[in-house]
Amino acid sequence: MKSTGVVRRIDELGRIVLPVSIRQNMDINEKDALEIFIDGDRIILQKYQPSCIFCTNADNVVYYNSKRICTDCLAKIKEQF
């Protein structure tokens, strides 16, 4: 995990502001949805993509290396190796 050196305080409504440099680097735009994960004592924010990153199919989607991939595309990847 890469440290950015950026520290933000949570406001009275429980909000934080993501710096513009991080949003640009991660291609996060206004109104984009972020998914929240808990990993032990860590909170992880990830841009929400409910469909396969290859074919945009939203059916039978699984996680593979922390990316959403439909089972059809995953089978095609496995065939190549």
N, CA, C and O atoms as CSV, one atom per row, in Angstrom:
chain,resi,resn,atom,element,x,y,z
A,1,MET,N,N,0.853,-1.169,0.000
A,1,MET,CA,C,0.000,0.000,0.000
A,1,MET,C,C,0.897,1.230,0.000
A,1,MET,O,O,1.860,1.304,0.764
A,2,LYS,N,N,0.587,2.177,-0.842
A,2,LYS,CA,C,1.406,3.377,-1.011
A,2,LYS,C,C,0.864,4.518,-0.145
A,2,LYS,O,O,-0.328,4.818,-0.201
A,3,SER,N,N,1.708,5.143,0.638
A,3,SER,CA,C,1.314,6.283,1.461
A,3,SER,C,C,1.377,7.560,0.637
A,3,SER,O,O,2.321,7.774,-0.124
A,4,THR,N,N,0.358,8.410,0.797
A,4,THR,CA,C,0.350,9.686,0.085
A,4,THR,C,C,0.906,10.811,0.942
A,4,THR,O,O,1.266,11.868,0.423
A,5,GLY,N,N,0.978,10.594,2.248
A,5,GLY,CA,C,1.439,11.652,3.145
A,5,GLY,C,C,0.362,12.679,3.453
A,5,GLY,O,O,0.622,13.656,4.155
A,6,VAL,N,N,-0.845,12.473,2.936
A,6,VAL,CA,C,-1.944,13.414,3.142
A,6,VAL,C,C,-2.749,12.977,4.359
A,6,VAL,O,O,-3.099,11.806,4.499
A,7,VAL,N,N,-3.038,13.935,5.239
A,7,VAL,CA,C,-3.860,13.676,6.425
A,7,VAL,C,C,-5.057,14.616,6.362
A,7,VAL,O,O,-4.892,15.816,6.140
A,8,ARG,N,N,-6.239,14.090,6.551
A,8,ARG,CA,C,-7.468,14.884,6.553
A,8,ARG,C,C,-8.244,14.597,7.828
A,8,ARG,O,O,-8.238,13.474,8.333
A,9,ARG,N,N,-8.904,15.612,8.337
A,9,ARG,CA,C,-9.775,15.456,9.513
A,9,ARG,C,C,-11.211,15.221,9.053
A,9,ARG,O,O,-11.639,15.724,8.014
A,10,ILE,N,N,-11.929,14.457,9.839
A,10,ILE,CA,C,-13.347,14.225,9.581
A,10,ILE,C,C,-14.128,15.403,10.152
A,10,ILE,O,O,-13.886,15.808,11.289
A,11,ASP,N,N,-15.060,15.957,9.382
A,11,ASP,CA,C,-15.838,17.099,9.870
A,11,ASP,C,C,-16.974,16.624,10.778
A,11,ASP,O,O,-17.117,15.427,11.029
A,12,GLU,N,N,-17.770,17.557,11.260
A,12,GLU,CA,C,-18.830,17.237,12.222
A,12,GLU,C,C,-19.924,16.355,11.627
A,12,GLU,O,O,-20.704,15.765,12.375
A,13,LEU,N,N,-19.998,16.250,10.300
A,13,LEU,CA,C,-20.978,15.381,9.655
A,13,LEU,C,C,-20.376,14.046,9.221
A,13,LEU,O,O,-21.033,13.258,8.542
A,14,GLY,N,N,-19.111,13.790,9.618
A,14,GLY,CA,C,-18.461,12.529,9.295
A,14,GLY,C,C,-17.853,12.482,7.903
A,14,GLY,O,O,-17.562,11.401,7.391
A,15,ARG,N,N,-17.659,13.641,7.285
A,15,ARG,CA,C,-17.144,13.691,5.914
A,15,ARG,C,C,-15.645,13.967,5.901
A,15,ARG,O,O,-15.092,14.583,6.813
A,16,ILE,N,N,-15.009,13.487,4.834
A,16,ILE,CA,C,-13.622,13.850,4.550
A,16,ILE,C,C,-13.567,14.328,3.103
A,16,ILE,O,O,-14.436,13.993,2.297
A,17,VAL,N,N,-12.545,15.109,2.780
A,17,VAL,CA,C,-12.358,15.589,1.418
A,17,VAL,C,C,-11.148,14.884,0.833
A,17,VAL,O,O,-10.066,14.902,1.421
A,18,LEU,N,N,-11.332,14.260,-0.330
A,18,LEU,CA,C,-10.214,13.641,-1.027
A,18,LEU,C,C,-9.513,14.731,-1.842
A,18,LEU,O,O,-10.165,15.439,-2.610
A,19,PRO,N,N,-8.207,14.871,-1.685
A,19,PRO,CA,C,-7.495,15.907,-2.429
A,19,PRO,C,C,-7.651,15.740,-3.936
A,19,PRO,O,O,-7.756,14.619,-4.433
A,20,VAL,N,N,-7.666,16.844,-4.653
A,20,VAL,CA,C,-7.875,16.825,-6.096
A,20,VAL,C,C,-6.809,15.986,-6.802
A,20,VAL,O,O,-7.113,15.322,-7.792
A,21,SER,N,N,-5.589,16.002,-6.321
A,21,SER,CA,C,-4.528,15.225,-6.964
A,21,SER,C,C,-4.814,13.724,-6.888
A,21,SER,O,O,-4.535,12.993,-7.838
A,22,ILE,N,N,-5.363,13.267,-5.779
A,22,ILE,CA,C,-5.722,11.852,-5.633
A,22,ILE,C,C,-6.915,11.521,-6.521
A,22,ILE,O,O,-6.931,10.481,-7.179
A,23,ARG,N,N,-7.919,12.407,-6.543
A,23,ARG,CA,C,-9.091,12.166,-7.394
A,23,ARG,C,C,-8.695,12.102,-8.867
A,23,ARG,O,O,-9.191,11.252,-9.606
A,24,GLN,N,N,-7.814,12.984,-9.291
A,24,GLN,CA,C,-7.375,12.967,-10.686
A,24,GLN,C,C,-6.583,11.700,-10.990
A,24,GLN,O,O,-6.795,11.061,-12.020
A,25,ASN,N,N,-5.680,11.342,-10.099
A,25,ASN,CA,C,-4.847,10.161,-10.285
A,25,ASN,C,C,-5.683,8.881,-10.359
A,25,ASN,O,O,-5.347,7.963,-11.108
A,26,MET,N,N,-6.758,8.818,-9.595
A,26,MET,CA,C,-7.601,7.630,-9.535
A,26,MET,C,C,-8.828,7.728,-10.447
A,26,MET,O,O,-9.693,6.854,-10.418
A,27,ASP,N,N,-8.904,8.796,-11.260
A,27,ASP,CA,C,-10.022,9.026,-12.177
A,27,ASP,C,C,-11.364,9.007,-11.439
A,27,ASP,O,O,-12.323,8.373,-11.879
A,28,ILE,N,N,-11.406,9.714,-10.310
A,28,ILE,CA,C,-12.635,9.848,-9.524
A,28,ILE,C,C,-13.187,11.241,-9.796
A,28,ILE,O,O,-12.526,12.247,-9.539
A,29,ASN,N,N,-14.400,11.282,-10.314
A,29,ASN,CA,C,-15.022,12.548,-10.686
A,29,ASN,C,C,-16.199,12.849,-9.776
A,29,ASN,O,O,-16.666,11.984,-9.035
A,30,GLU,N,N,-16.675,14.090,-9.840
A,30,GLU,CA,C,-17.835,14.498,-9.063
A,30,GLU,C,C,-19.000,13.566,-9.376
A,30,GLU,O,O,-19.243,13.241,-10.538
A,31,LYS,N,N,-19.709,13.143,-8.358
A,31,LYS,CA,C,-20.871,12.251,-8.430
A,31,LYS,C,C,-20.513,10.782,-8.644
A,31,LYS,O,O,-21.418,9.948,-8.692
A,32,ASP,N,N,-19.223,10.428,-8.776
A,32,ASP,CA,C,-18.838,9.024,-8.866
A,32,ASP,C,C,-19.124,8.341,-7.531
A,32,ASP,O,O,-19.000,8.956,-6.472
A,33,ALA,N,N,-19.501,7.087,-7.588
A,33,ALA,CA,C,-19.760,6.313,-6.373
A,33,ALA,C,C,-18.465,5.634,-5.927
A,33,ALA,O,O,-17.688,5.156,-6.753
A,34,LEU,N,N,-18.244,5.600,-4.620
A,34,LEU,CA,C,-17.110,4.893,-4.039
A,34,LEU,C,C,-17.647,3.765,-3.179
A,34,LEU,O,O,-18.635,3.932,-2.464
A,35,GLU,N,N,-16.998,2.627,-3.251
A,35,GLU,CA,C,-17.357,1.477,-2.428
A,35,GLU,C,C,-16.441,1.470,-1.213
A,35,GLU,O,O,-15.256,1.783,-1.329
A,36,ILE,N,N,-16.975,1.117,-0.052
A,36,ILE,CA,C,-16.217,1.132,1.197
A,36,ILE,C,C,-16.017,-0.294,1.672
A,36,ILE,O,O,-16.971,-1.062,1.798
A,37,PHE,N,N,-14.753,-0.640,1.936
A,37,PHE,CA,C,-14.401,-1.958,2.452
A,37,PHE,C,C,-13.716,-1.808,3.801
A,37,PHE,O,O,-13.084,-0.786,4.068
A,38,ILE,N,N,-13.834,-2.805,4.641
A,38,ILE,CA,C,-13.122,-2.882,5.911
A,38,ILE,C,C,-12.165,-4.060,5.813
A,38,ILE,O,O,-12.575,-5.165,5.456
A,39,ASP,N,N,-10.901,-3.837,6.125
A,39,ASP,CA,C,-9.886,-4.892,6.117
A,39,ASP,C,C,-9.122,-4.785,7.427
A,39,ASP,O,O,-8.148,-4.040,7.536
A,40,GLY,N,N,-9.578,-5.542,8.420
A,40,GLY,CA,C,-8.970,-5.430,9.749
A,40,GLY,C,C,-9.231,-4.046,10.312
A,40,GLY,O,O,-10.381,-3.666,10.529
A,41,ASP,N,N,-8.161,-3.287,10.550
A,41,ASP,CA,C,-8.316,-1.935,11.083
A,41,ASP,C,C,-8.195,-0.871,9.994
A,41,ASP,O,O,-7.975,0.300,10.302
A,42,ARG,N,N,-8.335,-1.260,8.729
A,42,ARG,CA,C,-8.215,-0.335,7.605
A,42,ARG,C,C,-9.572,-0.098,6.940
A,42,ARG,O,O,-10.408,-0.997,6.853
A,43,ILE,N,N,-9.762,1.120,6.480
A,43,ILE,CA,C,-10.922,1.473,5.671
A,43,ILE,C,C,-10.401,1.704,4.259
A,43,ILE,O,O,-9.486,2.500,4.050
A,44,ILE,N,N,-10.984,1.007,3.295
A,44,ILE,CA,C,-10.524,1.095,1.912
A,44,ILE,C,C,-11.647,1.677,1.060
A,44,ILE,O,O,-12.779,1.194,1.093
A,45,LEU,N,N,-11.324,2.716,0.301
A,45,LEU,CA,C,-12.267,3.309,-0.645
A,45,LEU,C,C,-11.858,2.887,-2.043
A,45,LEU,O,O,-10.682,2.949,-2.402
A,46,GLN,N,N,-12.832,2.459,-2.829
A,46,GLN,CA,C,-12.553,2.032,-4.199
A,46,GLN,C,C,-13.657,2.554,-5.099
A,46,GLN,O,O,-14.832,2.518,-4.735
A,47,LYS,N,N,-13.285,3.037,-6.268
A,47,LYS,CA,C,-14.288,3.496,-7.215
A,47,LYS,C,C,-15.228,2.337,-7.525
A,47,LYS,O,O,-14.785,1.236,-7.853
A,48,TYR,N,N,-16.518,2.593,-7.419
A,48,TYR,CA,C,-17.522,1.542,-7.584
A,48,TYR,C,C,-17.727,1.223,-9.059
A,48,TYR,O,O,-18.062,2.107,-9.847
A,49,GLN,N,N,-17.528,-0.021,-9.429
A,49,GLN,CA,C,-17.793,-0.520,-10.773
A,49,GLN,C,C,-18.566,-1.821,-10.628
A,49,GLN,O,O,-17.970,-2.864,-10.358
A,50,PRO,N,N,-19.885,-1.777,-10.802
A,50,PRO,CA,C,-20.684,-2.977,-10.565
A,50,PRO,C,C,-20.600,-4.018,-11.671
A,50,PRO,O,O,-21.153,-5.108,-11.525
A,51,SER,N,N,-19.924,-3.712,-12.770
A,51,SER,CA,C,-19.903,-4.647,-13.899
A,51,SER,C,C,-18.478,-5.086,-14.219
A,51,SER,O,O,-17.507,-4.559,-13.677
A,52,CYS,N,N,-18.384,-6.051,-15.101
A,52,CYS,CA,C,-17.104,-6.599,-15.548
A,52,CYS,C,C,-16.256,-5.493,-16.178
A,52,CYS,O,O,-16.757,-4.698,-16.975
A,53,ILE,N,N,-14.984,-5.447,-15.822
A,53,ILE,CA,C,-14.108,-4.404,-16.353
A,53,ILE,C,C,-13.791,-4.616,-17.832
A,53,ILE,O,O,-13.324,-3.690,-18.496
A,54,PHE,N,N,-14.034,-5.810,-18.358
A,54,PHE,CA,C,-13.736,-6.103,-19.755
A,54,PHE,C,C,-14.947,-5.938,-20.670
A,54,PHE,O,O,-14.856,-5.290,-21.712
A,55,CYS,N,N,-16.086,-6.527,-20.280
A,55,CYS,CA,C,-17.235,-6.549,-21.195
A,55,CYS,C,C,-18.441,-5.770,-20.672
A,55,CYS,O,O,-19.453,-5.685,-21.367
A,56,THR,N,N,-18.365,-5.211,-19.494
A,56,THR,CA,C,-19.427,-4.441,-18.827
A,56,THR,C,C,-20.674,-5.259,-18.491
A,56,THR,O,O,-21.721,-4.692,-18.177
A,57,ASN,N,N,-20.568,-6.592,-18.555
A,57,ASN,CA,C,-21.656,-7.471,-18.145
A,57,ASN,C,C,-21.795,-7.380,-16.618
A,57,ASN,O,O,-20.797,-7.464,-15.902
A,58,ALA,N,N,-23.001,-7.214,-16.127
A,58,ALA,CA,C,-23.218,-7.110,-14.683
A,58,ALA,C,C,-23.694,-8.424,-14.062
A,58,ALA,O,O,-23.912,-8.490,-12.852
A,59,ASP,N,N,-23.857,-9.460,-14.871
A,59,ASP,CA,C,-24.309,-10.766,-14.380
A,59,ASP,C,C,-23.115,-11.656,-14.046
A,59,ASP,O,O,-22.095,-11.617,-14.735
A,60,ASN,N,N,-23.243,-12.453,-12.993
A,60,ASN,CA,C,-22.223,-13.430,-12.594
A,60,ASN,C,C,-20.840,-12.804,-12.442
A,60,ASN,O,O,-19.851,-13.340,-12.941
A,61,VAL,N,N,-20.779,-11.679,-11.758
A,61,VAL,CA,C,-19.519,-10.965,-11.558
A,61,VAL,C,C,-18.859,-11.452,-10.271
A,61,VAL,O,O,-19.507,-11.579,-9.233
A,62,VAL,N,N,-17.562,-11.722,-10.359
A,62,VAL,CA,C,-16.780,-12.149,-9.204
A,62,VAL,C,C,-15.566,-11.224,-9.087
A,62,VAL,O,O,-15.234,-10.491,-10.018
A,63,TYR,N,N,-14.913,-11.274,-7.923
A,63,TYR,CA,C,-13.672,-10.519,-7.744
A,63,TYR,C,C,-12.495,-11.398,-8.147
A,63,TYR,O,O,-12.397,-12.555,-7.739
A,64,TYR,N,N,-11.614,-10.835,-8.944
A,64,TYR,CA,C,-10.371,-11.500,-9.321
A,64,TYR,C,C,-9.274,-10.452,-9.229
A,64,TYR,O,O,-9.284,-9.470,-9.971
A,65,ASN,N,N,-8.330,-10.659,-8.319
A,65,ASN,CA,C,-7.265,-9.668,-8.075
A,65,ASN,C,C,-7.856,-8.285,-7.822
A,65,ASN,O,O,-7.382,-7.288,-8.367
A,66,SER,N,N,-8.887,-8.234,-6.997
A,66,SER,CA,C,-9.605,-7.026,-6.573
A,66,SER,C,C,-10.245,-6.250,-7.725
A,66,SER,O,O,-10.480,-5.047,-7.607
A,67,LYS,N,N,-10.522,-6.920,-8.817
A,67,LYS,CA,C,-11.261,-6.337,-9.944
A,67,LYS,C,C,-12.497,-7.181,-10.190
A,67,LYS,O,O,-12.482,-8.391,-9.966
A,68,ARG,N,N,-13.570,-6.549,-10.651
A,68,ARG,CA,C,-14.790,-7.282,-10.965
A,68,ARG,C,C,-14.703,-7.832,-12.387
A,68,ARG,O,O,-14.499,-7.088,-13.346
A,69,ILE,N,N,-14.858,-9.127,-12.498
A,69,ILE,CA,C,-14.794,-9.799,-13.788
A,69,ILE,C,C,-15.931,-10.811,-13.851
A,69,ILE,O,O,-16.164,-11.549,-12.894
A,70,CYS,N,N,-16.634,-10.846,-14.972
A,70,CYS,CA,C,-17.707,-11.833,-15.107
A,70,CYS,C,C,-17.081,-13.210,-15.309
A,70,CYS,O,O,-15.930,-13.327,-15.727
A,71,THR,N,N,-17.842,-14.230,-15.010
A,71,THR,CA,C,-17.309,-15.591,-15.083
A,71,THR,C,C,-16.920,-15.976,-16.511
A,71,THR,O,O,-16.013,-16.787,-16.700
A,72,ASP,N,N,-17.590,-15.409,-17.520
A,72,ASP,CA,C,-17.235,-15.701,-18.913
A,72,ASP,C,C,-15.841,-15.160,-19.237
A,72,ASP,O,O,-15.018,-15.874,-19.811
A,73,CYS,N,N,-15.572,-13.908,-18.876
A,73,CYS,CA,C,-14.255,-13.319,-19.138
A,73,CYS,C,C,-13.172,-14.001,-18.317
A,73,CYS,O,O,-12.049,-14.176,-18.791
A,74,LEU,N,N,-13.501,-14.385,-17.092
A,74,LEU,CA,C,-12.536,-15.097,-16.262
A,74,LEU,C,C,-12.156,-16.430,-16.890
A,74,LEU,O,O,-10.986,-16.812,-16.874
A,75,ALA,N,N,-13.137,-17.143,-17.444
A,75,ALA,CA,C,-12.867,-18.403,-18.127
A,75,ALA,C,C,-11.964,-18.186,-19.341
A,75,ALA,O,O,-11.072,-18.992,-19.602
A,76,LYS,N,N,-12.191,-17.105,-20.078
A,76,LYS,CA,C,-11.356,-16.794,-21.238
A,76,LYS,C,C,-9.925,-16.495,-20.820
A,76,LYS,O,O,-8.979,-16.901,-21.494
A,77,ILE,N,N,-9.767,-15.789,-19.713
A,77,ILE,CA,C,-8.419,-15.484,-19.199
A,77,ILE,C,C,-7.709,-16.776,-18.810
A,77,ILE,O,O,-6.537,-16.973,-19.131
A,78,LYS,N,N,-8.426,-17.650,-18.120
A,78,LYS,CA,C,-7.819,-18.920,-17.687
A,78,LYS,C,C,-7.418,-19.786,-18.885
A,78,LYS,O,O,-6.415,-20.497,-18.822
A,79,GLU,N,N,-8.184,-19.734,-19.965
A,79,GLU,CA,C,-7.862,-20.507,-21.168
A,79,GLU,C,C,-6.526,-20.069,-21.776
A,79,GLU,O,O,-5.806,-20.883,-22.354
A,80,GLN,N,N,-6.206,-18.798,-21.645
A,80,GLN,CA,C,-4.986,-18.262,-22.246
A,80,GLN,C,C,-3.725,-18.730,-21.523
A,80,GLN,O,O,-2.629,-18.696,-22.081
A,81,PHE,N,N,-3.891,-19.159,-20.293
A,81,PHE,CA,C,-2.717,-19.576,-19.516
A,81,PHE,C,C,-2.771,-21.042,-19.350
A,81,PHE,O,O,-1.884,-21.625,-18.726
